[in-house]
Amino acid sequence: MSNPYRFKTINGWNTLFIPKPGAQTFNIRAVVNAGSTRETTPGQFGVAHFLEHMFFKGTETRDYTEINRKFAELGDVNAYTSRERTVFHLTSLPRKDKEAADIFFDLFFRARMPDEEIEKERSVITEELQTSEDNPISWAMKRIGWDTWGQAAHPVIGTPESVSQLGIEDMWAFRKRWYTPENTLFAITGDLPESRVDELFSSSIVPAAPQAARPTTVEPVCEFKTEHFQIDNPKSKQSLLLMIFPSVSDLEMRALRFGPDLATNLIGGGMHSVLFEHIRENLGLCYSIWMQYQTFCGSGYHSIFTLLDRSNVKTAYDASLAAIETLTRSIPDDLLEISRSNLLFDYSRSLETASGTAHIADSYFDMNRQLVPFQEYQDGIQSITKEEIRDFIGRYLLKPKVAVMNADLPFN
């Protein structure tokens, strides 16, 4: 199976070119293998996210006004910070590739992060934090995550206490420690000749300096706790039922030919899914129910989220587990084919644009510095058997940790 991706080391940095024939735009991104799990003390919570914001406040030769106007001229720019990574990305027109690469790498390598801007951005982040706190589901998920996995799962944005005291020295130290060649991938996706991509990388990436011996990396401790728990949020009249199932990592999912993805889609991946059809449509117990898969600290978790009235929590819990258990005995042929088609449709749709295709690069470090070509994913999804799905569900998706908001636990 041919691999369409082109990995190279240029100026001492890891680079990736994902050809996208016929694309009308191109995307350039930096994936840094450092998010909030690298923040080891409460006083530093939120520094990765704060640093991401400060990258846009000026460089050695550009102030933020020029940067904002230039990005508006070039196309679309954004960034995000998660528990595992920080990603910067810019989508523009191929005819502006040189200008886009120039300013993108100017930000990455020459961000000035002026002291006079930090207080303004602190106010912005404080407002962002408050908006998150005012959302009942976001509020609940932050507290549930912290309780479930411990300190490593503190909120990505930080806490009011940490955001109020973070200084520019904290950001420079975090940048120096983690924004390094071994922790960074630069990627370009679009309809560009490979020689042009090499030219853009070579002319824009600052050559890596000789690296002094770095301190040994201490991986974050993400201990999954097995206790069930209940929280109350007086701001919300709605209840949340959350079921968390420790399952498999990204690499293990690949070894299982993406069967866990198919199991997720079958169980709670949309309006066709078993849970949506049974819990919402047939029983009318909730407004919303869905299942998702996420990775954290090298492990994988499947989670079921149900928004409902507190009087329906126990019934919905019992009915959800019963519906999942039926799949260990029998999976309808038509539902299996619908789920296969639905997964591949969503994946294919995301690959229609350069920016959607470039998003593949964000999983680079999760996949042990590998990527999954679409053909491999498609072949895996098509080849998974019902027996393999039933086995996976039986192994991983029958005994959840349960958390509820504004309701009693659904068992004694």
C-alpha positions in Angstrom: 0.0 0.0 0.0 1.6 3.3 -1.1 1.9 6.1 1.4 0.9 9.5 0.0 2.7 11.4 2.8 6.2 12.8 2.4 8.2 13.1 5.6 11.6 15.0 5.6 13.9 16.6 8.0 14.6 20.2 6.9 16.8 22.6 8.8 16.8 20.1 11.6 13.0 20.0 12.0 10.4 17.4 11.1 8.3 18.3 8.1 5.4 16.7 6.3 3.9 17.3 2.9 0.4 15.9 2.2 -0.3 16.3 -1.5 -3.9 17.4 -2.3 -4.4 17.5 -6.1 -7.0 19.9 -7.2 -7.3 21.8 -3.9 -8.1 25.4 -4.3 -6.4 26.4 -1.0 -3.4 25.2 0.9 -2.8 24.7 4.6 0.3 25.1 6.7 0.4 24.1 10.3 2.7 23.5 13.3 1.8 20.6 15.6 3.6 20.8 19.0 3.5 17.8 21.2 2.8 19.8 24.4 -0.5 20.7 25.9 -1.9 21.1 29.4 -0.7 17.7 30.6 2.8 19.3 30.5 1.8 21.8 33.2 3.0 20.1 36.3 2.2 22.6 39.1 -1.1 24.4 39.9 0.5 27.7 39.4 1.3 26.9 35.8 -2.1 25.6 34.8 -3.1 27.2 31.6 0.4 28.3 30.5 0.3 26.3 27.2 -3.0 28.0 26.3 -1.8 31.4 27.3 1.3 31.0 25.3 -0.7 30.1 22.2 -2.6 33.4 22.6 0.6 35.4 23.0 2.1 34.1 19.8 -0.2 36.4 17.9 0.7 39.6 19.7 3.7 40.6 17.7 7.1 39.5 16.3 10.5 41.2 16.0 9.3 43.0 12.8 5.5 43.1 13.0 3.0 44.4 15.6 -0.3 42.7 16.2 -2.2 45.2 13.9 -0.1 44.3 10.9 -0.3 40.6 11.8 -4.1 40.7 12.0 -4.5 42.6 8.8 -2.1 40.4 6.9 -3.9 37.3 8.0 -7.2 38.8 6.8 -5.6 39.3 3.4 -4.1 35.8 3.3 -7.1 33.8 4.4 -7.9 32.0 7.7 -5.6 31.5 10.7 -6.2 30.0 14.0 -4.8 27.8 16.8 -5.9 25.6 19.6 -4.5 24.0 22.7 -5.7 20.6 24.0 -4.5 18.4 26.8 -2.0 16.7 24.5 -0.9 19.3 21.9 -0.9 22.9 20.6 -1.6 23.4 16.9 -1.2 26.6 14.8 -2.7 26.6 11.3 -3.1 28.9 8.4 -5.2 28.3 5.2 -4.5 30.5 2.2 -4.4 30.5 -1.6 -1.5 28.7 -3.4 -0.5 31.9 -5.2 0.2 33.5 -1.7 2.2 30.5 -0.4 5.4 32.5 0.1 3.7 35.3 2.0 1.8 32.8 4.1 4.9 30.8 5.0 6.9 33.9 5.8 4.4 35.3 8.4 3.5 31.9 9.7 7.1 31.0 10.6 7.8 34.5 11.7 5.2 34.0 14.4 6.5 30.6 15.3 10.1 31.5 15.6 10.1 35.2 16.4 7.1 35.8 18.5 8.0 38.7 20.8 5.3 38.4 23.4 5.7 42.0 24.7 5.1 42.6 28.4 2.6 45.3 27.7 0.3 42.9 25.9 0.1 40.2 28.6 -2.4 42.0 30.8 -4.7 42.6 27.9 -4.6 39.0 26.9 -5.1 37.9 30.5 -8.4 39.8 30.5 -9.4 38.1 27.2 -8.6 34.6 28.7 -10.4 35.4 31.9 -13.5 36.2 29.8 -13.0 33.0 27.9 -12.7 31.1 31.2 -15.9 32.7 32.5 -17.8 31.8 29.4 -16.8 28.2 29.9 -17.8 28.3 33.5 -21.3 29.7 32.5 -21.9 26.7 30.3 -23.3 23.9 32.5 -22.0 21.1 30.4 -18.5 22.6 30.1 -18.6 23.3 33.8 -19.5 19.7 34.6 -17.0 18.1 32.2 -14.1 20.1 33.6 -14.9 18.9 37.1 -15.6 15.3 36.1 -12.4 15.1 34.1 -10.3 16.4 36.9 -11.8 14.0 39.4 -11.5 11.1 36.9 -7.9 11.4 35.9 -6.4 13.5 38.6 -4.2 16.7 38.3 -3.1 16.0 34.7 -6.7 16.6 33.6 -7.0 20.1 35.0 -8.8 22.5 32.7 -6.7 23.4 29.5 -7.6 27.0 30.0 -6.3 26.9 33.6 -8.0 28.1 36.7 -8.9 31.7 37.8 -6.1 31.5 40.3 -3.4 30.3 37.8 -4.5 32.6 34.9 -4.3 35.6 37.3 -0.7 34.9 38.2 1.0 33.5 35.0 3.8 35.7 33.9 5.7 36.1 30.6 8.7 34.2 32.2 6.4 31.1 32.6 5.6 31.3 28.9 9.2 31.7 27.7 10.2 28.7 29.9 7.4 26.5 28.6 8.3 27.5 25.0 12.0 26.8 25.5 11.2 23.4 27.1 8.7 22.0 24.6 8.8 24.0 21.3 11.8 21.9 20.1 12.5 19.9 16.9 11.8 16.6 18.6 8.4 17.9 19.8 7.3 19.7 16.6 5.9 18.8 13.2 5.5 21.3 10.4 3.1 20.3 7.7 1.9 21.7 4.4 -1.2 20.3 2.5 -2.3 21.4 -0.9 -1.9 21.2 -4.7 1.8 22.3 -4.7 4.8 20.6 -6.3 7.0 18.9 -3.7 9.9 20.9 -4.8 8.0 24.1 -4.0 7.1 22.8 -0.5 10.7 22.0 0.2 11.6 25.5 -0.9 9.0 27.1 1.4 10.2 25.0 4.4 13.9 25.6 3.7 13.6 29.3 3.3 11.2 29.9 6.2 12.2 27.4 8.9 14.9 28.7 11.2 17.7 26.1 11.4 17.6 24.2 14.6 20.4 25.2 17.0 22.6 22.5 18.5 20.6 21.0 21.4 22.1 20.8 24.8 21.2 17.8 26.9 17.6 18.1 27.9 16.1 17.1 31.2 14.5 13.7 31.1 10.8 14.0 30.2 8.5 12.9 32.9 5.3 11.7 31.4 2.1 12.9 33.1 0.4 10.6 35.5 -3.2 10.1 34.4 -4.5 7.5 36.8 -8.1 6.5 35.9 -10.1 6.3 39.1 -12.9 3.8 39.4 -15.2 5.5 41.8 -18.6 6.8 40.6 -19.5 10.3 41.7 -22.2 13.0 41.7 -21.9 16.7 41.3 -24.5 19.5 41.5 -24.6 22.7 39.4 -27.2 25.2 40.7 -26.9 27.2 37.4 -28.4 24.3 35.4 -31.9 22.7 35.5 -30.7 19.9 33.2 -29.0 16.7 34.3 -26.0 15.0 32.7 -25.4 11.3 32.7 -21.8 10.4 31.7 -20.5 6.9 31.3 -16.7 6.4 30.8 -15.2 3.2 29.5 -11.4 2.8 29.5 -10.6 1.1 26.1 -7.6 1.3 23.7 -5.0 3.8 22.5 -4.8 5.2 19.0 -2.0 2.7 18.1 -4.1 -0.2 19.5 -7.1 1.0 17.5 -5.0 0.9 14.4 -4.0 -2.7 15.2 -7.6 -3.5 15.6 -8.3 -2.2 12.1 -10.4 0.7 13.5 -13.0 -1.6 15.0 -13.4 0.7 18.0 -14.4 3.5 15.6 -17.0 1.3 14.1 -18.3 0.2 17.6 -18.6 3.9 18.6 -20.6 4.8 15.5 -22.9 1.8 15.9 -23.6 2.6 19.6 -23.8 6.4 19.6 -22.5 8.0 16.5 -25.6 9.6 15.1 -29.3 9.4 14.5 -29.0 5.9 13.1 -27.2 4.6 16.2 -28.6 2.1 18.7 -28.6 4.6 21.6 -30.2 7.5 19.7 -32.9 5.3 18.2 -33.7 3.5 21.5 -33.1 6.0 24.3 -34.3 9.2 22.5 -36.6 8.1 19.7 -38.3 4.9 21.2 -38.3 5.8 24.9 -38.1 9.6 24.7 -35.8 9.8 27.8 -33.5 12.5 26.7 -32.8 15.5 24.5 -29.4 14.4 23.4 -27.3 11.2 23.6 -24.0 10.4 21.9 -20.8 8.4 22.2 -17.3 9.6 21.5 -13.7 8.3 21.6 -10.8 10.3 22.9 -7.2 9.7 23.8 -5.4 11.0 26.9 -1.9 10.3 28.2 -1.4 7.4 25.8 -4.7 5.7 26.7 -8.1 5.7 25.0 -11.6 6.2 26.4 -15.1 5.8 25.1 -17.7 8.0 26.7 -21.5 8.3 26.5 -23.0 11.7 27.2 -26.8 12.0 27.9 -28.6 15.2 28.6 -31.9 14.6 30.3 -34.3 15.3 33.1 -33.1 13.9 36.5 -36.2 11.7 36.8 -35.0 9.8 33.7 -31.4 9.1 34.7 -31.8 5.6 36.2 -34.1 4.4 33.4 -31.7 5.8 30.7 -28.7 4.3 32.4 -30.3 0.8 32.6 -31.7 1.0 29.1 -28.4 2.2 27.6 -26.4 -0.7 29.1 -29.1 -3.1 28.0 -29.0 -1.8 24.4 -25.2 -2.1 24.3 -25.3 -5.6 25.7 -27.6 -6.8 23.0 -24.8 -5.9 20.4 -22.6 -8.5 22.0 -25.1 -11.1 20.9 -26.3 -9.8 17.6 -25.5 -6.9 15.3 -28.0 -6.2 12.5 -26.5 -6.4 9.0 -28.2 -3.2 7.9 -27.0 -1.2 10.9 -23.4 -2.4 10.4 -23.5 -1.3 6.7 -25.0 2.1 7.6 -22.3 2.7 10.2 -19.5 1.8 7.8 -20.9 4.1 5.2 -21.5 6.9 7.8 -17.9 6.7 9.1 -16.4 6.7 5.6 -18.6 9.5 4.5 -17.5 11.7 7.4 -13.9 10.9 6.8 -14.1 11.5 3.1 -15.9 14.8 3.6 -13.2 16.0 5.9 -10.6 15.2 3.1 -12.4 17.4 0.5 -10.4 20.5 1.6 -6.8 21.2 2.3 -7.5 22.3 5.8 -9.6 19.2 6.5 -6.9 16.9 5.1 -4.2 18.7 7.1 -6.0 18.0 10.3 -4.7 14.4 9.9 -1.3 15.7 11.0 -2.6 16.6 14.4 -2.6 12.9 15.4 1.1 12.5 14.4 2.5 12.1 17.9 -0.5 10.1 19.1 0.3 7.6 16.4 4.0 7.2 17.4 5.1 9.6 14.6 3.0 7.9 12.0 -0.1 8.8 10.1 -3.0 6.7 8.7 -3.6 7.0 5.0 -7.3 7.0 4.0 -7.0 3.8 2.1 -5.8 2.0 5.2 -8.6 3.4 7.2 -11.2 2.5 4.6 -9.8 -1.1 4.1 -9.9 -1.5 7.9 -13.4 -0.3 8.4 -14.7 -2.5 5.5 -12.9 -5.6 6.7 -14.0 -5.6 10.4 -16.4 -8.5 11.1 -19.4 -8.5 13.4 -17.6 -11.0 15.6 -14.7 -8.6 16.1 -17.1 -5.8 17.1 -19.0 -7.9 19.5 -15.7 -9.0 21.1 -14.6 -5.4 21.5 -17.9 -4.3 23.0 -17.8 -7.3 25.4 -14.3 -6.5 26.5 -14.5 -2.7 26.9 -18.0 -1.2 26.7 -20.1 -2.9 29.4 -18.7 -1.7 32.7 -18.5 2.1 32.8 -17.5 4.6 35.4 -20.5 6.8 36.0 -20.8 10.5 36.8 -24.0 12.4 37.1 -24.8 16.1 37.4 -27.9 17.3 39.2 -29.2 13.8 39.9 -28.6 10.7 42.0 -26.4 7.9 40.9 -28.5 5.4 38.9 -27.7 2.4 41.2 -27.4 1.7 44.9 
